[in-house]
């Protein structure tokens, strides 16, 4: 398959083990969508990953909880001695 101008350079590889039933199901779905198995699996997994990340990065609050949260943000900051000490200490080099 020739690369299109929009297709990024794919150099990383994922491999999965599937049962014969899973493989048949995936192949049938890919055929119905007129896609290769690779294209179908990649698109499906990528969309699911995006949904999972969106779900876990969004905070939903009731109006009452939001008001309490917003009020807490308006309160003066409290000094936490452990954090003060941490920020005063010299950073440790990591490699």
Backbone as a ProteinNet text record, in pm:
[ID]
protein_1_A
[PRIMARY]
XXXXXXXXXXXXXXXXXXXXXXXXXXXXXXXXXXXXXXXXXXXXXXXXXXXXXXXXXXXXXXXXXXXXXXXXXXXXXXXXXXXXXXXXXXXXXXX
[TERTIARY]
84.3	0	88.9	64	143.2	102.4	201.7	173.2	110.4	11.6	-46.5	29.6	10.3	79.5	36.7	-85.3	-136.5	-98.9	-55.7	-25.4	109	109.9	236.6	327.3	454.2	551.8	531.5	491.3	464.1	585.4	652.5	771.1	755	648.1	626.6	526.4	537.9	454.3	388.2	262	189.6	148.3	155.3	110.1	15.8	-87.2	-180.7	-208.4	-239.6	-280.4	-432.1	-495	-640.9	-684.3	-806.3	-863.8	-908.7	-930.2	-981.4	-1114.6	-1198.1	-1327.5	-1308.8	-1216.9	-1190	-1134.6	-1043.6	-986.4	-1094.1	-1180.9	-1288	-1381.7	-1414.4	-1502.5	-1440.4	-1314	-1243.9	-1230.8	-1195.1	-1182.4	-1316.8	-1423.1	-1555.5	-1594.7	-1571.9	-1604.7	-1520.2	-1392.1	-1303.3	-1349.8	-1386.5	-1436	-1562.1	-1653	-1777.5	-1752.2	-1644.7	-1608.6	-1512.3	-1479.9	-1387	-1252.4	-1203.1	-1074.7	-988.2	-858.3	-769.4	-788.8	-747.9	-757	-673.2	-553.8	-466.5	-534.8	-590	-656	-776	-854.9	-972.4	-934.9	-838.9	-797.3	-735.1	-650.3	-585.7	-687.7	-781.4	-882.9	-971.1	-1011.4	-1098.8	-1028.3	-906.3	-830.5	-797.6	-763.5	-729.8	-850.8	-966.7	-1087.9	-1125.2	-1114.2	-1145	-1048.1	-919.9	-820	-852.4	-891.7	-928.8	-1049	-1148.6	-1268	-1232.1	-1148.2	-1107.1	-1032.6	-940.3	-863.8	-954.4	-1049.9	-1145.4	-1226.2	-1273.5	-1354.6	-1277	-1149.3	-1069.3	-1006.9	-1018.9	-961.2	-1067.7	-1193.5	-1303.7	-1359.9	-1378.3	-1437.2	-1577.8	-1675.4	-1814	-1858.3	-1909.7	-1955.8	-2099.6	-2173.1	-2306.4	-2287.2	-2392.5	-2382.5	-2335.6	-2387	-2348.4	-2199.9	-2153.8	-2013.3	-1922.5	-1966.7	-1887.5	-1876.2	-1985.5	-1982.6	-1886	-1885.4	-1792.6	-1648.4	-1626.1	-1492.7	-1444.6	-1530.6	-1495.7	-1466.8	-1545.4	-1523.3	-1389.5	-1354.4	-1226.8	-1110.3	-1125.7	-1020.1	-1000.2	-1105.9	-1098	-1037.5	-1026.3	-970	-819.9	-764.3	-619.2	-545.9	-433	-353.7	-298.7	-291	-231.9	-90.9	2.6	139.6	151.1	208.6	230.7	381.4	427.4	571.7	650	594.3	665.3	686.9	588.1	602.9	701.5	698.6	794.4	936	961.6	1093.2	1130.6	1035.6	1061	1105.2	1037.3	1071.3	1200.2	1240.3	1366.8	1486.3	1461.8	1572.9	1622.1	1746.1	1807	1749	1714.5	1659.4	1758.1	1706.3	1788.6	1792	1911.7	1927.3	1884.3	1808.9	1758.6	1818.4	1945.6	2008.5	2082
-117	0	123.4	217.5	339.3	435.9	507.8	607.6	730.9	785.8	911.8	1024.7	1145.8	1261.6	1287	1245.6	1273	1164.4	1047.5	937.1	958.7	957.9	977.9	856.5	877.8	770.2	678.7	557	462.2	372.8	390.9	310.7	221.5	239.4	158.9	48.7	-60.1	-176.1	-226.2	-263.5	-330.1	-466.9	-565	-699.3	-749	-820.1	-878.4	-1023.5	-1101.4	-1240.1	-1244	-1311.6	-1319.8	-1464.7	-1490.4	-1622.8	-1628.2	-1746.8	-1756.6	-1682.6	-1686.6	-1618.4	-1466.6	-1414.8	-1270.8	-1228.7	-1307.7	-1274.1	-1272.9	-1372.5	-1378.5	-1258.5	-1223.5	-1109.6	-979.4	-958.9	-837	-832.2	-943.8	-947.6	-918.2	-976.8	-953.9	-806.5	-746.9	-605.1	-517.9	-546.3	-468.6	-480.3	-601.1	-620.7	-538.5	-538.9	-463.1	-312.6	-266.7	-124.7	-95.3	-197.5	-184	-129.6	-186.6	-147	-271	-247.4	-356.6	-383	-500.7	-532.2	-432.7	-402.2	-306.4	-171.7	-121.6	9	7.9	-99.3	-111	-114.9	-200.3	-214.2	-84.8	-22.7	101.3	212.9	229.1	334.3	308.6	183.7	148.3	167.4	119	130.9	276.7	353.2	494.7	572.9	549.7	619.9	582	455	410.9	474	479.1	540.9	687.8	757.8	899.8	916.2	828	834.5	810.5	710.3	678.7	797.2	854.9	969	1088.9	1113	1223.4	1200.4	1078.2	1044.3	1066	1029.5	1039.3	1177	1264.9	1398.7	1504.5	1464.1	1557.4	1539.4	1649.2	1645.1	1702.9	1625.1	1670.9	1692	1811.1	1844.7	1894.2	1865.7	1925.2	2074.9	2151.7	2295.8	2324.4	2247.9	2267.8	2234.9	2124.8	2086.5	2187.9	2238.6	2339.4	2465.9	2507.8	2628.3	2609.9	2490.5	2464.3	2464.9	2405.5	2401.8	2542.5	2622.1	2759.1	2842.5	2824.2	2896.7	2857.4	2729.6	2683.4	2747.5	2769.4	2834.6	2980.1	3042.4	3182.6	3200.9	3094.1	3104.8	3131.2	3201.5	3222.1	3088.4	3081.7	2957.9	2930.8	2803	2762.3	2712.8	2753.9	2707.7	2566.2	2479.4	2340.4	2323.7	2305.8	2302.8	2205.4	2088.2	1989.5	2040.5	2109.3	2163.7	2279.1	2362.1	2472.9	2416.4	2314.1	2250.9	2187.9	2123.5	2060.3	2163	2275	2376.8	2452.4	2448.5	2511.9	2421.7	2291.1	2196.7	2200.6	2155.3	2152.9	2038.4	2064	1957.1	1842.7	1723	1605.3	1579.2	1562.2	1534.9	1392.3	1375.7	1241.3	1195.3	1178.4	1119.3	1217.8
0	0	0	-89.1	-97.5	12.5	62.4	165.2	102.2	168.7	122.9	189.1	137.8	193.4	338.3	374.6	508.9	609.5	562.7	652.5	721.3	854.9	926.6	910.3	934.8	927.7	1048.6	1024.7	1133.3	1152.5	1266.4	1293.7	1415.2	1490.1	1610.3	1578.6	1651.8	1622.2	1750.2	1739.3	1847.8	1797.2	1883.4	1846.7	1954.3	1912.9	2008.8	1971	2070.1	2046.4	2058.1	1964	1962.9	1945.2	1986.2	1961.9	1816.2	1763.9	1626.7	1608.8	1711.6	1704.5	1698.3	1778.3	1775.8	1640.5	1587	1456.6	1348.5	1348.4	1248.9	1262.6	1385.2	1410.2	1359.5	1391.7	1349.4	1197.9	1137.5	991.2	923.1	975.4	917.3	928.7	1043.8	1062.8	971.7	960	872.5	727.5	685	548	523.4	619	602.6	590.9	654.9	649.1	534	454.2	340.8	387.5	498.2	555.6	572.6	580.9	618.1	766.9	810.5	953	1032.3	983.6	1052.1	1066.8	957	959.9	1054	1048.9	1133.2	1281.2	1315.4	1455.5	1505.9	1424.8	1466.6	1489.1	1396.9	1411.4	1532.9	1550.7	1662.5	1797	1807.4	1932.8	1963.4	1859.9	1880	1929.5	1868.7	1912	2054.9	2088.2	2225	2324.4	2288.8	2376.8	2399.5	2293.9	2309	2401.2	2385.9	2470.9	2616.4	2642	2779	2839.9	2764.4	2815.5	2841.8	2752.4	2774	2899.8	2918.3	3035.3	3164.1	3162.7	3284.9	3304.8	3207.6	3223.7	3246.2	3249.1	3268.3	3408.8	3477.3	3610.5	3600.5	3643.3	3642	3785.2	3810.7	3945.3	3939.9	4045.6	4058.8	4082.3	4069.6	4094.9	4236.5	4332	4472.2	4492.5	4435.9	4449.3	4380.2	4265.1	4194.9	4279.1	4341	4425.8	4542.6	4605.1	4715.6	4665.2	4549.4	4489.3	4458.6	4397.6	4360.5	4485.6	4590.5	4715.8	4777.5	4768.8	4823.2	4748.4	4619.5	4541.6	4583.7	4631.3	4672.6	4811.6	4888.8	5022.8	5013.4	5111.6	5111.9	5121.4	5058.4	5058.5	5197.7	5234.2	5361.1	5332.8	5415.6	5400.1	5454.8	5373.1	5414.1	5431.5	5555.5	5583.4	5495.6	5470.1	5388.4	5245.4	5192.2	5056.9	5053.8	5156.2	5164.7	5163.5	5243.9	5250.6	5116.5	5054.2	4925	4821.2	4814.4	4715.5	4749.4	4874.2	4913.3	4886.4	4879.7	4860.1	4715.7	4699.9	4567.1	4485.2	4357.9	4275.2	4255.8	4246.9	4223.6	4073.8	4019.2	3876	3848.3	3741.3	3705.9	3574.3	3569.6	3451.7	3375.8
[MASK]
+++++++++++++++++++++++++++++++++++++++++++++++++++++++++++++++++++++++++++++++++++++++++++++++

